[in-house]
């Protein structure tokens, strides 16, 4: 009974704050070069969300190589896409990303590789030409491996409690997003309903995208301490500014999800009553920089999942990020979990992003300490430590390559190795 009351209150919070608080919100504008492509993320979508990805891919770069024929083709293509969006409200994007990882030691396979082709977009069907649009949003993917294992399976193969490049699996054709997004008060408030990706709004972080940022999930959502449901989880989420600087995000989704067949879990949303809920309160310098100058606390709860035999749990995460001098982005993030089947019970990450060559190259460095969840993996495991360094290069305006190196100290599930090096490279072509 208490859980049902909590969920009802949460839904009322989402709806009421979305509908009422925007009246007090103040408009802001202006973005730095590094944040220019993030205009849609300023409306409560994380770095991997559909709107943010389309906006970021549209931004002009200063790449390492200029090919006149390619530049002209890009100009024509994006001119056509801009015209379609202006005339019909339809924004769309496509990309292909490949990832290759190798470890110096392993209990099983030392190498992993895979790729992903994606089609994503949104169609403004109401309020077109205004900031208060109602849109249908989708993201369809095909995930595949090249060798024996996909990149997301390498961490368990080497005995590390964690995951590298979590989206890069061998699932084949599947959905990530299929929902309705409604904006209010000039984009200062948003509510979404349908099949969601919780990483689009829970504890988001500008360098967390597995397509453009860190490869180790320890630097992403919840620093591996949140019991996230799978993609295409049925539910509702909303966000609103509570004035110029404070904001609120909340969501309730099905703890059970199947991205390969999302409609198969619709009945379980109403019959199993197993939900993932979250509430986040945060501060930002201004709405347009919400994920670049940001401090927030996220509270979450996950019901036990009977069919999957996963226990329920709850926890909290925090994040502090600043964007300094339009080049540096230091961050400190962490969280703890009381069960929930999470990877880590406690985890803290710190590091920075640095715009080494504006509009061409981004350097990222992070350190993570983690305490494995003893309810998931058993007692007696030591703490883990990880370092990661990557450099994302814009070789052309639409093609990026990201070399990556990680050092793992005391991989908790590997009794034979005290330290392991992991080398990776990721390439992404966006159109």
C-alpha positions in Angstrom: 0.0 0.0 0.0 2.8 2.4 0.9 4.5 1.8 -2.4 1.3 2.6 -4.3 0.9 5.8 -2.4 4.5 6.8 -3.1 4.0 6.2 -6.8 0.8 8.1 -6.9 2.5 11.1 -5.2 5.4 10.9 -7.6 3.1 11.0 -10.6 1.3 14.0 -9.1 4.6 15.7 -8.6 5.6 15.1 -12.2 2.4 16.5 -13.6 1.8 19.3 -11.2 5.3 20.7 -11.4 5.3 20.4 -15.1 2.0 22.3 -15.4 2.3 24.9 -12.7 5.9 25.9 -12.0 6.8 27.0 -15.5 4.7 30.1 -15.0 7.5 31.3 -12.7 10.4 30.3 -15.0 12.6 33.0 -16.6 13.9 32.8 -20.1 17.6 32.6 -20.7 19.7 32.4 -23.8 23.3 32.1 -25.0 25.6 29.1 -25.2 29.3 28.6 -25.4 30.8 26.9 -28.5 31.2 23.6 -26.8 27.6 23.6 -25.7 26.1 24.9 -28.9 25.0 21.6 -30.1 23.3 20.8 -26.8 20.3 23.1 -27.3 17.8 20.2 -27.1 19.5 18.8 -24.1 18.8 22.1 -22.4 15.2 20.8 -22.4 15.8 17.8 -20.1 17.3 15.3 -22.5 20.7 13.7 -21.7 23.7 13.6 -24.0 22.4 10.5 -25.8 18.9 11.7 -26.2 17.4 12.0 -29.7 17.0 15.7 -29.7 20.5 16.4 -28.4 22.1 13.9 -30.8 20.4 15.6 -33.8 21.4 19.1 -32.6 25.0 18.1 -32.0 25.4 16.3 -35.3 24.1 19.4 -37.0 26.7 21.7 -35.5 29.6 22.9 -37.7 33.0 21.6 -36.8 36.6 22.5 -37.6 37.8 19.0 -38.5 41.3 17.8 -39.1 40.7 17.2 -42.7 38.7 19.2 -45.2 37.4 17.4 -48.4 35.6 19.8 -50.7 33.4 17.2 -52.3 32.4 15.8 -48.9 31.8 19.2 -47.5 29.5 20.1 -50.4 27.6 16.9 -50.0 27.2 17.5 -46.3 25.9 21.0 -46.9 23.3 19.8 -49.4 22.2 16.9 -47.1 21.7 19.1 -44.1 20.1 21.9 -46.1 17.5 19.3 -47.2 17.0 18.0 -43.7 16.6 21.6 -42.4 13.9 22.2 -45.1 12.1 19.1 -44.1 12.1 20.0 -40.5 11.0 23.6 -41.2 8.2 22.6 -43.6 7.0 19.3 -41.9 8.4 19.4 -38.4 10.3 16.1 -39.0 13.9 16.0 -37.7 15.9 12.8 -38.3 19.4 11.4 -38.0 21.3 8.3 -38.8 24.7 7.0 -37.6 26.9 4.0 -37.5 29.4 3.4 -34.6 32.0 0.7 -34.2 33.9 -0.1 -31.0 36.9 -2.4 -30.5 38.4 -3.3 -27.1 41.3 -5.4 -25.9 42.6 -6.4 -22.5 46.1 -7.4 -21.4 44.7 -10.3 -19.2 41.4 -12.1 -19.0 39.6 -15.1 -17.6 38.1 -15.7 -21.0 38.1 -13.6 -24.2 40.6 -10.7 -24.2 39.1 -8.9 -27.3 35.6 -7.6 -28.0 34.2 -5.7 -30.9 30.8 -4.7 -32.2 28.8 -2.1 -34.1 25.5 -0.4 -34.1 23.4 1.3 -36.8 20.7 3.7 -35.6 17.8 5.6 -37.0 16.4 8.3 -34.7 14.2 11.4 -34.9 11.3 13.3 -33.7 8.2 14.7 -35.5 6.6 17.8 -34.2 2.8 17.2 -34.7 1.5 20.0 -32.5 2.7 23.5 -31.7 5.0 23.5 -34.8 6.9 26.7 -35.0 6.7 27.4 -31.3 8.7 26.3 -28.3 5.7 24.3 -26.9 5.8 21.4 -29.3 4.2 18.0 -29.0 6.4 15.4 -30.8 6.6 11.7 -31.5 10.1 10.5 -30.8 11.8 7.3 -31.9 15.1 5.5 -31.9 15.5 2.2 -33.7 18.8 0.3 -33.6 20.6 -2.8 -34.8 23.3 -4.0 -32.4 25.8 -6.6 -33.5 29.2 -8.1 -32.6 32.1 -8.8 -35.0 34.1 -11.3 -33.0 33.4 -13.8 -30.2 31.9 -11.3 -27.8 30.4 -7.9 -27.9 32.1 -4.9 -26.1 29.6 -4.9 -23.3 30.6 -8.5 -22.4 34.3 -7.8 -22.0 34.2 -6.5 -18.4 32.7 -9.8 -17.1 35.2 -11.8 -19.2 38.1 -10.1 -17.5 36.6 -10.3 -14.0 35.9 -6.6 -13.6 32.7 -5.6 -11.8 31.3 -3.1 -14.3 30.6 -2.7 -18.0 32.3 -1.1 -21.0 30.3 0.5 -23.8 27.0 -1.0 -22.4 24.9 -0.3 -25.6 27.3 -2.3 -27.8 25.7 -5.8 -27.5 24.6 -8.5 -29.8 20.8 -7.9 -29.5 20.1 -7.3 -33.1 17.2 -5.2 -34.1 15.6 -3.3 -31.2 14.0 -0.1 -30.0 15.4 2.3 -27.5 12.8 5.2 -27.7 9.2 5.3 -28.8 7.3 8.0 -26.9 5.4 11.3 -27.0 7.1 14.4 -25.8 5.2 17.5 -24.8 6.8 20.8 -24.0 5.3 23.7 -22.0 6.1 27.3 -21.1 8.5 27.9 -24.0 10.4 24.7 -23.4 11.0 25.3 -19.7 9.0 22.2 -18.9 8.7 18.8 -20.6 6.7 15.6 -20.0 7.2 12.4 -21.9 5.2 9.2 -22.0 5.7 5.9 -23.8 8.7 3.6 -24.1 11.6 5.5 -22.6 15.3 5.2 -22.0 15.9 6.2 -18.3 19.5 7.2 -19.0 18.0 10.1 -21.0 16.8 11.8 -17.8 18.3 10.0 -14.7 21.5 11.4 -13.3 22.6 12.6 -16.8 26.2 13.9 -17.5 27.6 15.6 -20.6 30.5 13.1 -20.9 28.5 10.0 -20.2 27.4 9.1 -23.8 28.9 5.8 -24.9 29.0 7.2 -28.5 31.0 10.3 -27.7 32.3 10.2 -24.1 33.7 7.7 -21.6 33.6 4.0 -22.4 33.5 2.8 -18.8 30.0 2.9 -17.3 31.6 3.9 -14.0 31.6 7.5 -15.4 28.0 7.3 -16.6 24.5 7.1 -15.1 24.7 6.5 -11.3 28.4 5.4 -11.5 27.0 1.8 -11.6 25.0 2.3 -8.4 21.5 2.7 -9.9 19.3 -0.3 -10.8 18.3 1.0 -14.2 15.6 -0.9 -16.2 16.4 -1.9 -19.8 15.7 0.5 -22.7 12.2 0.9 -24.1 10.7 0.8 -20.6 7.1 1.9 -20.5 6.4 4.9 -18.3 6.2 8.6 -17.8 8.8 11.2 -17.0 8.9 15.0 -16.7 11.1 17.9 -15.9 10.6 21.6 -15.2 12.6 24.6 -14.2 11.7 25.9 -10.7 12.8 29.5 -11.5 16.1 30.5 -13.2 18.4 28.0 -11.5 16.6 25.2 -9.8 15.0 22.3 -11.7 13.1 19.1 -10.9 13.1 15.8 -12.8 11.0 12.7 -12.0 9.9 9.5 -13.6 8.0 6.3 -13.1 8.7 3.4 -15.5 8.3 -0.4 -15.7 11.2 -2.2 -14.0 10.6 -4.9 -16.7 11.4 -4.0 -20.3 12.2 -5.8 -23.5 13.7 -3.5 -26.2 13.4 -6.3 -28.8 9.7 -6.5 -28.2 8.6 -3.5 -26.1 4.9 -4.1 -26.4 5.2 -7.5 -24.8 5.8 -5.8 -21.5 2.8 -3.5 -21.6 0.6 -6.0 -19.6 3.3 -6.3 -16.9 3.2 -2.6 -16.3 -0.4 -2.9 -15.0 -0.3 -6.5 -13.6 3.1 -7.0 -12.0 3.3 -3.6 -10.3 7.1 -3.7 -10.5 8.4 -0.2 -11.1 11.5 2.0 -11.2 11.0 5.5 -9.8 13.3 8.4 -9.5 13.3 12.1 -8.4 16.1 14.6 -9.1 16.5 18.1 -7.7 19.3 20.2 -9.2 20.9 23.6 -9.7 22.2 25.0 -13.0 23.7 28.3 -14.0 20.9 28.6 -16.6 18.6 26.3 -18.5 20.6 26.3 -21.7 23.7 25.0 -19.8 21.8 22.5 -17.6 24.3 19.6 -18.1 27.4 21.7 -18.2 27.1 23.9 -15.1 25.2 21.5 -12.8 24.8 20.1 -9.3 22.1 17.6 -8.5 21.0 14.8 -6.2 19.0 11.9 -7.6 16.9 9.5 -5.4 15.7 6.2 -6.9 13.7 3.1 -6.0 13.3 -0.2 -7.8 10.8 -2.9 -6.9 11.9 -6.5 -6.8 11.4 -8.2 -10.2 10.0 -11.7 -9.5 10.4 -13.3 -13.0 14.0 -12.0 -13.3 14.8 -12.9 -9.7 16.3 -9.5 -9.1 15.8 -7.9 -5.6 14.4 -4.5 -5.0 16.4 -1.6 -3.7 16.9 2.1 -3.4 19.7 4.6 -3.4 21.0 8.0 -4.2 23.4 9.6 -6.6 25.0 13.0 -6.7 26.8 15.0 -9.4 28.8 18.3 -9.5 29.9 19.6 -12.9 31.3 23.0 -13.9 32.3 24.4 -17.3 35.2 26.8 -16.8 36.7 29.2 -19.3 34.7 27.5 -22.1 37.4 24.7 -22.2 37.5 22.8 -18.9 34.8 20.7 -17.3 35.8 19.2 -13.9 33.4 16.8 -12.4 32.7 14.8 -9.2 30.0 12.1 -9.2 29.0 9.2 -7.1 26.3 7.2 -5.5 25.3 4.4 -3.1 22.8 1.6 -3.4 20.9 -0.5 -0.8 20.6 -3.7 -2.9 18.6 -3.5 -6.1 20.9 -5.9 -7.9 23.3 -3.1 -8.8 26.9 -3.6 -9.8 28.3 -1.3 -7.1 27.2 -0.6 -3.6 29.2 2.6 -3.4 31.1 4.4 -6.1 32.7 7.8 -6.7 34.1 9.2 -9.9 36.1 12.3 -10.6 37.9 13.8 -13.5 37.6 16.4 -16.3 36.8 17.1 -19.9 39.0 19.5 -21.8 38.3 21.0 -25.2 41.8 20.5 -26.4 41.2 21.9 -29.9 37.9 23.8 -30.1 35.4 22.1 -32.4 37.9 19.4 -33.2 39.2 17.4 -30.2 37.9 16.6 -26.7 40.1 15.1 -24.0 38.5 13.2 -21.1 40.1 11.8 -18.0 38.4 10.0 -15.0 39.2 8.1 -11.8 36.7 5.8 -10.2 36.6 4.0 -6.8 33.9 1.4 -6.4 32.8 -1.1 -3.7 31.0 -4.1 -5.3 27.5 -4.9 -4.2 27.9 -7.8 -1.8 24.2 -8.8 -2.3 24.9 -9.2 -6.0 28.4 -10.7 -6.0 28.9 -12.0 -2.4 31.0 -10.9 0.5 34.8 -10.5 0.8 35.4 -8.7 -2.4 37.9 -5.9 -2.4 37.4 -2.3 -3.7 38.0 -1.6 -7.4 39.8 1.3 -8.9 39.7 2.5 -12.5 41.4 5.2 -14.6 40.3 6.1 -18.1 41.7 8.5 -20.7 40.2 9.2 -24.1 40.6 11.7 -26.9 37.7 12.3 -29.3 38.9 13.6 -32.7 36.8 15.1 -35.4 38.6 13.8 -38.5 35.8 15.2 -40.7 32.7 17.1 -39.7 30.7 13.9 -39.4 33.3 11.3 -38.6 34.9 11.0 -35.2 37.5 8.6 -33.9 38.1 8.1 -30.1 41.2 6.2 -28.9 40.7 5.1 -25.2 42.9 3.5 -22.5 41.9 2.2 -19.1 43.8 0.9 -16.1 41.9 -1.4 -13.8 43.3 -2.1 -10.3 42.0 -5.0 -8.3 39.3 -6.4 -10.6 37.1 -7.9 -8.0 36.1 -11.1 -9.8 39.5 -11.9 -11.1 41.5 -13.8 -8.5 44.7 -14.1 -10.6 45.3 -10.4 -11.6 45.9 -7.3 -9.5 45.8 -5.0 -12.5 44.6 -5.0 -16.1 45.0 -2.6 -19.0 42.2 -2.2 -21.5 42.7 -0.5 -24.8 39.9 0.7 -27.1 39.0 2.6 -30.1 35.6 3.9 -31.2 34.6 5.3 -34.6 31.3 7.1 -35.4 29.9 8.3 -38.7 26.8 10.5 -38.3 24.6 11.8 -41.1 
